[in-house]
Amino acid sequence: MWHNYINATSIDEALHILAEKRESARVIAGGTDLILELERGIRKNVDTLIDISRISQLQQISINKDNVIRLGALVTHNDCASSRIIRSRAYPLARAAWEVGAPQIRNRGTIAGNLITGSPANDTIAPLMALGAKVTLASVKKTRVIPLKKFYLGVRKTAMEPDEMLVDVFFPAMTKTQRGTFIKLALRRAQAISLVNTAIILDLKGDTVKSASITLGAVTPIITHAPKAEKFLAGKKLNDKNIAAAAELAMKSAKPIDDVRGSAKYRREMVRVITRRGLTAIRDGKEQAGMPKKPIRLVSAKVAADPHPSAGIFPAAPIETTINGRQVTFQSGYNKTLLRLLREEGLLTGTKEGCAEGECGACTVFLDGQAVMSCLVPAPRAHGANIVTVEGLADGETLHPVQEKFIEHGAVQCGYCIPGFIMSGAKLLEEKNNPSRHEIEQAITGNLCRCTGYYKIVKAIQDAAKETT
């Protein structure tokens, strides 16, 4: 899929490579979008990937004395969903980040990558636009700041130049008088693309709206505001009549398409429904209903990886990594995904390929202490990393408690998806030793089983938790 892969150690290094390679190079961080785009031919003529995932200065979420929140280019969806700053001062973004994919996807996928992909169905764009976000684009020649509303030129088209890198996103934190939410309508509860979404931020004085920001996703070629609804609400009380009128005006702003997931007529009506739902939730103080106080991330701090691995240019250097506690060197496989590297070079076939699109979770492994979909991780990211596969869970002849309980409860059907479920269950018990049923369900939202229901799987993880407490 690529000919050269470079682990950049600094922003300057990444920018100089971009300046040289331009259209033939792409920056990669999480890769959850880019890997699929390369496989499907959406990003053509790309022969070099520049991995910035170990540049620590890009990993920060901060708020300054002027109440401006800044997200580095490596901030992930799980970082946002669990950040105290984002949850308290930019809640619509936290909610949208939590609605993305599943824990394994949120561990790798970055907010910056979501913005660059530029799909109108991407969940985090709507709240960031409602918040008045701007992006910082850097190149060797200059640094420039662009408002997010001017960043998009069309479907999946942005104002970025070939030699530019998005280094951060920033926006004013919500004030004490502002409240907001994010509402997503999709075909299932998790691992779903938005049919329609909306982000709403209201500045309130009592029960009166001083100003409103309403953005709509997945209904126009680019995510946009609903200006007539925003203007109508200003100075109005947030009562049923005005909420209904504002929702009607938001619907008139939508000009959606017909596709296999829903008709334009249906989407237009759903804009009205979810706008009304969001406004009503804010009025009733229920805008955070359904959002867990501490989302399950499938992350533990038990494994420390080398933040500065030696030799980072492939295929010139071998991939040197640690898998299941053993030092391993790969002389080939640099242009594959981590899934294929593990299976074909590493001969670790317990990690399964179900969809190869990050949808089924059968390929779940632990990468530096985080559960990830290995089908969406480039193989050279393994260099200097610590990886655990399902083969590494047992302690000699002693199975992991989750493995034992899956056998005891007959949770295994055809068995194909089970390694991924076991990995998610095991990581959950590292993160939380006494999870509730709802937390178990959160943990396995990225794992699909087509043989049966999930009752025995959930029960097995519940009983495994008792063994580990």
Secondary structure as UniProt FT lines:
FT   STRAND          4..7
FT   HELIX           11..21
FT   HELIX           22..24
FT   STRAND          25..28
FT   TURN            32..33
FT   HELIX           34..40
FT   TURN            44..45
FT   STRAND          48..51
FT   TURN            53..54
FT   HELIX           56..58
FT   STRAND          61..63
FT   TURN            65..66
FT   STRAND          68..72
FT   TURN            73..74
FT   HELIX           77..82
FT   HELIX           84..89
FT   HELIX           91..99
FT   HELIX           103..108
FT   HELIX           111..117
FT   TURN            120..121
FT   TURN            123..124
FT   HELIX           125..130
FT   TURN            131..132
FT   STRAND          134..138
FT   STRAND          143..147
FT   HELIX           148..151
FT   STRAND          152..154
FT   TURN            155..156
FT   STRAND          157..158
FT   TURN            162..163
FT   STRAND          165..172
FT   TURN            176..177
FT   STRAND          178..185
FT   STRAND          196..205
FT   TURN            206..207
FT   STRAND          208..217
FT   STRAND          224..225
FT   HELIX           227..233
FT   TURN            234..235
FT   HELIX           240..253
FT   TURN            260..261
FT   HELIX           264..283
FT   TURN            284..285
FT   TURN            287..290
FT   STRAND          313..314
FT   TURN            315..316
FT   STRAND          319..323
FT   TURN            324..325
FT   STRAND          326..330
FT   TURN            334..335
FT   HELIX           338..340
FT   HELIX           341..345
FT   TURN            349..350
FT   TURN            362..363
FT   STRAND          364..367
FT   TURN            368..369
FT   STRAND          370..373
FT   HELIX           374..376
FT   HELIX           379..382
FT   TURN            383..384
FT   STRAND          386..388
FT   HELIX           390..392
FT   TURN            396..397
FT   HELIX           401..408
FT   TURN            409..410
FT   HELIX           418..431
FT   HELIX           437..443
FT   TURN            444..446
FT   HELIX           455..468
//
